[in-house]
């Protein structure tokens, strides 16, 4: 699973040829979640509130890049890195 970005111990990843709806995966310590790109809601899993807040803040800034990577992954193309939250 290619890493898209990482910051503050949070790892953002995407799978190739993934199922709908468009989403990304988050790992933080023992926590894991799948986040919808459209509304940044959790599809599955759980994250601490502070971690989820940071992920939502980051994803709000990079929503267009996330959708671009989603489309690339669906077409089995190279997924591009996205700047971390600073």
Secondary structure, DSSP 8 states (H G I E B T S, - for coil): -EEEEEETTEEEEE-TT--SS-EEEEEETTEEEEEETTT--EEEEE--HHHHHHHHHHHHHTHHHHHHHHHHHHTT----------
